[in-house]
Structure formats: structure tokens, C-alpha cells
Amino acid sequence: MSRARSAWESLGADERLAGLAAALLFLTMFLPWYEQHAAAVIGSGRTQELVSVNDNLNAFAVFSFIEAAVLLVAAAVLVLLFARAEHHDFALPGSDGAIVLLAGLWTILLLVLRLFDRPTITGHGVAGNVGLQWGIFCALAAAGLLAYAGSRMRAAERPEPPLLRRRPRFEDPPAGEELTVVAPHEPHAPAPPIPAGRRPRYPPAPPGGE
């Protein structure tokens, strides 16, 4: 418990908001997401009886790919933030804020899909339908809060340092480094004087020249 408390205290404000949103997303899975209306036939022959069943179902009662993906997103964000709070260094395909933002947007997409593609009730002698309950809208709000926290984390993160480049040829050297200046060659500089008593040596004339 103290480890979790110290990890929470070491997080920034935006990271705490992301952790709170992920925890709320997990808790909403225990709320009623769906409302079941079914009619079942009980008994056989002349003793058959039609029974109406109305029940509230949470996300775990109709656990499918969508509910499993939502649970995985909430757990993954909490694990990521806990690892960062304990200063674990590992590389991700993007920044932490970008990962949290994508996780929130992915969850929103899944829940919106669930609003139109509701779970079905199947069974021998059972006919019914499934409506929506307020819990799934709470989950949608928690996913939106997660995406918002990810966008704040992404905006607050420092950009990567630029790549080192070679210093331009005529750029001032750093402090403490000496600069060696080489005088350019002057093609029209006067020839050195010839010592007395010595004849000048000329290069041989090219073939065919005068």
C-alpha cells in the first residue's frame, strides 16, 4: 500500500489524471451496462409457463472482445503509470502521452461500437433483447477523460533533443579552443630575390613551345 502511495505522489498532475481515468474506467465495468428483457418458457407439455425476466448486466456478465479490450486498456495504462512512477526506463513506440491518448480514443471507439452492436441473448426457449443502461455511458465518459489526460501529457512532454550537427567551417570555436588561421595562397605574389652569383633556374619549356 505504501508503495502505491509513494508511486502516486511521484506522478505529475496530468499523469494522476490519467491514472484516475483508468481506475474509473475499470470501476465502471461493475456498473450496469445493459438491461436484459427476456421471456422464457419453463416446464413441458401442459405445465409450460411463460416467465418474464428483467435484469441488469454489467460488463463481466456479457464478457466479449469489446469488454476484454476495455479491461486491457485500463490495466495497461495503470501499469504504465506505475512503472514510470518507479523510474523504470523502457522504450515505447511514441511518448507516454501519445500512448495514453490513443488508448482513450481506442476505448471510445469500442464503446460507441457497443452502443449499436449490443450483446444478444441466446438459448433454448428464451426470447429477448438487451437495452443500454447508464453504466456504459459512465465508461464512455471515463474513456473521454483518459483521452483528455493523454493529450495534456503529450502537450507537456519535452520534445526530443535535436541531432548533433557538424560545426560550420567558419563558426567561432568554443571557449578554450584555439583557432588556427592559415593564410591563403597568393598566386600573384612576387618571386623571392635571387642570391648574387647564382643564375635563376627556369622550368623546361613545354614541347613545341618557343
Secondary structure, 3 states (H helix, E strand, C coil): CHHHHHHHHHCCHHHHHHHHHHHHHHHHCCCCCEEEEEEEEECCHHHCEEEEEEEEECCCCCCCHHHHHHHHHHHHHHHHHHHHHCCCCCCCCCCHHHHHHHHHHHHHHHHHHHHHCCCCCCCCCEEEEEEECHHHHHHHHHHHHHHHHHHHHHHHCCCCCCCCCCCCCCCCCCCCCCCCCCCCCCCCCCCCCCCCCCCCCCCCCCCCCC
